[in-house]
Amino acid sequence: MRSLARERGDRRTGTRAFRASPRVAPATARGTRAAFRGPVRLFSCPECDSVLFFENTVCTSCGQHVGYSVEGRALVAVPDDPERASHPFVAPSPGLRSTRYLKCKNFSEQDTCNWLVRASDQHDYCRSCRLTERIPDLGDAKNRGALLEIERAKRRLVYSLLTLKLPVVSKKEDPEGGLRFDFLRGSEEQPVMTGHDEGLITLNVAEADAAFRENMREKMGEGYRTVLGHLRHEIGHYYWNRLIRGTPALGGFRELFGDDEQSYEAALERHYGEGPPVDWPERFISSYATMHPWEDWAETWAHYLHMVDTLETAKNHGLSLRMPGRRSGRRASATVATDALAFRDYESLSRGWHAVTIALNDLNRSMGVKDVYPFVLSPTVHDKLRFVHDVIRRAAAQSSGSWLDWFRHRRAS
């Protein structure tokens, strides 16, 4: 894919116009099990069993210090003494033998992370932080606060990608096929464009400022704009390169999303000159998705990650939701139990998503705030989401050994 970082820029603001959305043959049964390793957990304190959030570094009930173990997929106890925490320590992880860990360097020195690194990995940084290469000047308190929010969103993104068994490889490990994030603050002289360019994802750190983000959302006529949404969209371009470009899935992609070889520059000019087609909601998840098949894919991919991550959380909370309907001419209701969702089956996910988003919007309206989910999914959009679902499942099923080996084999073939 050609460089999109500059091409997708809004020339007036230096920021890509973006409406974040969340978003092949079926995979084998083996692939189904491999692709979904379980939902986002309800994290708990290893000492007192109080509920913790994914971002916690300390339990507010008992004061136990905690860090996130990628291998155990749990928050585990870490030493509260800085001297002890600077050396490898044992932290029991669920389903694993006691493992020796170190705090991620950004955890121990910058307090901008809460992930751990296995001592045997011989890395200073965790799986998420080692993907970031350039950051703004942390001497500026505004930049430090922005980086905290951005890295928090990136860790949630990486968590989801690992859960789906998607490749998460840094450019230092694989210069050609790996990932890299640059989080930069622009100026009038040197604007920073949010975008993707062959594995390099750049984000304008101004997006972490709520006032800036809301102003841009209003200017662009968007219903939804978040830091996590940006990251999920841009990584969709990366996985298009990895999972669609040059693979048998390209034919199916073109049937649903269109001709990816059409001029991106012409599509960009047309979109900002003429706007989206009037009937875009019938075929696209967002107006921005109408610009080019690459953007349609990235918007749909992001929406799928929104969908799966939120449903996994709902499943762990054991949410059961009543959906109104009719039966034999009489009004009735059906119950959708999220803890019974089959994550291997798109139809099951779709039914659960419909129920959850109705409840979310209704709850928000009860609080007097706008809908958290300002989307309506047409049958065509569901077909595109189903395609993303199948591509992810197939990728997980076909990968054997390390993703790095799989990347190299794909390029060689």
N, C-alpha and C positions, 0 to 999 in steps of 0.2 A: 504494500500500500504506500502511496506517496505521502510525503510529509503533509500532515493536516494541521499541525500546531498553528501555523500562520494562516493557512487558508480559511480556517474556521473562525477567524477573529472578527469581532465586531469592530470595524475600523474607527468608529466614533469613540469607543470606550476602552479598547485594548483588551476586551474580554469576550470570549466566545459566547454568542447568543445560544442559550441552552434551555431546553425545557426538560428537566430531569424526569425520567419515568422509571418507576421501577419499570421488567423488562419490566431422507435418511430413514433409514429403517429402524424399527424398534430395537433396543439393546436386548441382549440376552438376560436370562434370569440372574446369571452371575453378575452381569453389569449393573442390574438394578440394585443388588445388595451393595455393590462397591460404590455406587454413585452417591448414596445417601447413608452416611454413617450415624445418623441420629440427629435429633433436633438441638437447637441452642438450649443449653442446660439452664435450669434454675440453680444458680450457684449458691453455695452455702459455706459458712465459716467452718474450717476444719477443726476449730476448737469448741465453739458453742452451738454450731449448726444454725445460726441465724442466717436469714436470706442476705445474699450479697449480689451486687450488680457486676457485670462483666468488667467494668472499669475500676472496681475497688482496689485499693492498696492496703486498706486497714478495715477491720470489722468495727463498726461504730457501737456495737453492743459490748464486746469484751476487749477490744483493743488489739486483737491478734493481727499481726502484719501478714499480708498475703501477696502472692504473685501468681500469674497465669502460666500453667504448664500446657504447652501445645500438645505434647504427647499424651498427657492424661486428660486433656480437655476439661480442666478444673482449676479452681483457685486453691492453691496449696499454701501451707504455712511457710513463712520465711523468717529468718532471725531479725529482731528489731534492733539489735546491736550493730551499728555500721561496721565495726571491725570484723565481727563474725560474718556479716553479710558480704564482705569483700572477698571471702574465700569460699571454695565449694562447700555447699551444705546439703544435707540429705533432706529431701521433701517427699514423703510418700504420695504417690499419684494413683488414682483409681485405675484398677486393671493392670498396673505396672508394679514391678518390684521397686523398692526404694531407689530413687534416682538422685544423683548428685547434680545440683544446679548452681548456676551463678545468676545474679541479677543482670539483665540487659544493661549495657553501659549507660543507656539513656534513662534507665530506671535508677541506677545507683548514683549517677553523677548529675543528671539534668532533671530528674523527677518528671519526665515527659512520657514515661512508659510504665507498664506494670507487668510486662512479660519476662519470663525466665529463659535461660539458655542452658541446655545440658552441658555440664563441664566437659564431657567427652567430645563435644562438637567443635571445640577450639575456635569459637567465634566470640567476639566481644559483644555483638549485637544480636537481638532476637530475629526470628523469621520475618517479622514486619519491618523493624527498623533498618535491617541491612539492605532493604530495597530503596531507602531514601538516600540520595547522594548530595543534593544541594538544598540548603535551607536559608531563610533570611537571617539577618543579623539579630542574634538573641540578646544583644545589649539593649535593644529597644523592647520595652515591656509589651508593647502592642504586638510585636512579632512573636514574642514568646507565648502570649495568650492564643494567638492565631494557630501557632504550630501545635499547641496542646490539643486544640479542637480537631485540627486536620489529622494528626497522628491517631487520635482516638477513633476517628471515622475510618482511617485506613486499617487499623487493627481489626475492626469489625468486618471490613471488606475481606481481609486476608483470612479471618476465621471462616467466613462463608465459603471462600474459594477452597480452602483445605477440606471443609466438610463435604463439599461436592466433588472432592478428589480431582480438582483442576490443577494444572501446573502452576506453581509459584516459585519461579527461579530467578535469581538476580542476574543482572548483566555481568557482574563480576564472575559468576559461575558459568554463564553462557552469554558471551558478548553479543552474539548474533540473535539469539532467540529469547533472551531473558528480559526481565522487567527492571525499570528504574523510575523513581519518582523525583521530580524537582519541585519544591515548594518555594516560590519566589514572590517578592513584592516588587511591583513595577512602579514606574514613574512616568511623567508626561514625556520625558525624553526616551525612556526605554520601557514601553508597556510590556506586560507579561500576558501572553495568550494562553488560556487554558486549552489543552488539547493533547493529542497523541501523535507520536511519530516513531514508528517501528520499535515499539517497546518502551519508549520514553514518554511518561505521562507528566505533564507540567500543569500545575495548579496555581492560579493567582491567589496568594494568601488573603487578599482582600475579601474573598468569598467567605472567610470565617467570621467576618463582621456582619452581624445581623442587619444593621441598617443599610449597609452597602448591598447585601444580598436581596433584601426586600425591595430596595429601589430598582435594582436590575430586574427583579421578577415583574414589577409593575411595568417597567419600560418595555419588556419583551412580551407582555401579555401572557405570562406563564401562570399556571395554577400551582406549581410545585417547584421549589428550588432549594436544595440543601447541599452541604459539603459531601455527604455520603452519596447523594444522587449524582454529583459530578464525577466522583471516583468510580462509581458503578458504570456510568455511561462510558467514560474514557477507557476503562479496562475492557469494555465490550469491543472496542476497536482492536485492542491487543489480541483478544481471543478470536476475532474474525480472522486475523492473520494466522493464528495457530491452528484453528479448528475448521475453517471454511476455505480459505485461499489454497488453491492447488490440491484440494481433496475431493472425493466423490460427493461430498455434501454440497459442493458449489452449485450443482444443477438444481437441487431442491431449493437452495437459497434463492436462485434467480427466478424460479417459478413463483415464489411468494413475495420476495422483496424487490425484484426488478434487476435490471442490467447494471452490475457494479462497474462496468467499463465506460459508462457514460461520463462525460466531462464533469469533474467535480467543480471546476471553476465556473462553468456555465450554470450548473445547478445552484451554486452559491448566489450568483448574480440574479438568477431568476427568482430564487426564494425571497431575497431582500428587496427585489424590485417589484414583484407581483404578489408576494404573499402566498400562503397555502391555498390549495383548491377549496372551494366552498364545502364540498362533501368529504373533507378529510377525516372527520370522526368515524365514517363508515369503514375506512380502510387502514387508519393509522392510530397509534397510541397517543401521538401528540402532533401539533402542527409542525414542530421542528423535524419530526421524522419524515415529513413529506419531501424534504429537500433533496435527499440522495439515498439510494439503498444502503450505503454504509451507515448513514445516520439513523435510518429506520431500524437497522439491526442493532445499533448501539442503544437506542431508546428502548427497544423491545428487550434486549439483554438486561439492561438496568432494571426494567420493570419486573422481569422474572426474578432477579435477585431480591428486589423489594418483597415480592410475593412470597418466595420461599423462606426468607429470613423471618418475616413477620408471622407466617404460619407456624414455623418451628417454635417461635416464642409462645404463640397462642397454644400450641400443642402441649408445651411444658407447663403452662399454667392450667391445663385441663379445661379450657373454655368450651362450653356447650352453648350453642346459640339457636334460638327459635326463628324459623323462617316462615312467614305467612304464605298460605296457598289455598287451593280449593280442592275438595274431594267430594264427588257425588253431589255437586251443586251446593254443598255446605262449606262454609269457611272452616279451614283447619290449619294446623301449623305442623311443620316438620322440624326435628331437632338435628342440628349439625354438630357432632362432637368432634372437636379438633384432635383429641387424643386418639381418635380412630382413623385419622387421615392416612392414606397410603401415599407416601411421598414418591413412590415409583410410578404412580399413575396420574397423568396430567388431569384427567377428568375429576378425580378425587380432589386434587389441589384446587381446581377451578371452582368446584362447589364450596369448598371451605373458604376460599378467598372471597367469593360473593357474600357469604354470610358474615365473615369477619369485617369486611369493609363497610357493609351497611351498619353494623353495630358501632364501628369506630366513628363514622360520620354522625350517627345519632347521638353518641356520647358527647362528641365535640359540640354539637348544637345545643345540648343540654347545659354546657358550660358557657355558651355564648361566643364560641370561637368558630372559625371557618372550618370547613370539611378537611380532614386530614388526607382524604383520598378523593381528589377532584377528577376522577376518570370514569369513563363508561367504556367497557370492552365490547367491541363488535365481534361477530363471528370470524371475520377476517383477522382481527387482532389476536383472537384466541388461536387461530391456526398458526400464526407467527410465534406466539408464546409456546405452543406445543412443539414447534420445530426446534426452538432453543432448548427446550426440555429434553428432546430426543438427542440433540447434538451433544449435550453435556453427559447424558447417560451413556451414549455410544463411546465418547472419548474415554470415560472412566473404565468401560468394559474392555476396550481395546488396548489400553495402556498396560504394559507389563514391565517390571523393573522400574527404574527411575524415570521420571518425566524428562530428565536431561538426556538420557539415552534415547527415549522415544522421539524427542525433538530432532536429535542428530540423525536418527534413522529416517525420519520423514524428509529431512532436507536432502539426505543422500539419495533417496529414492525418487 
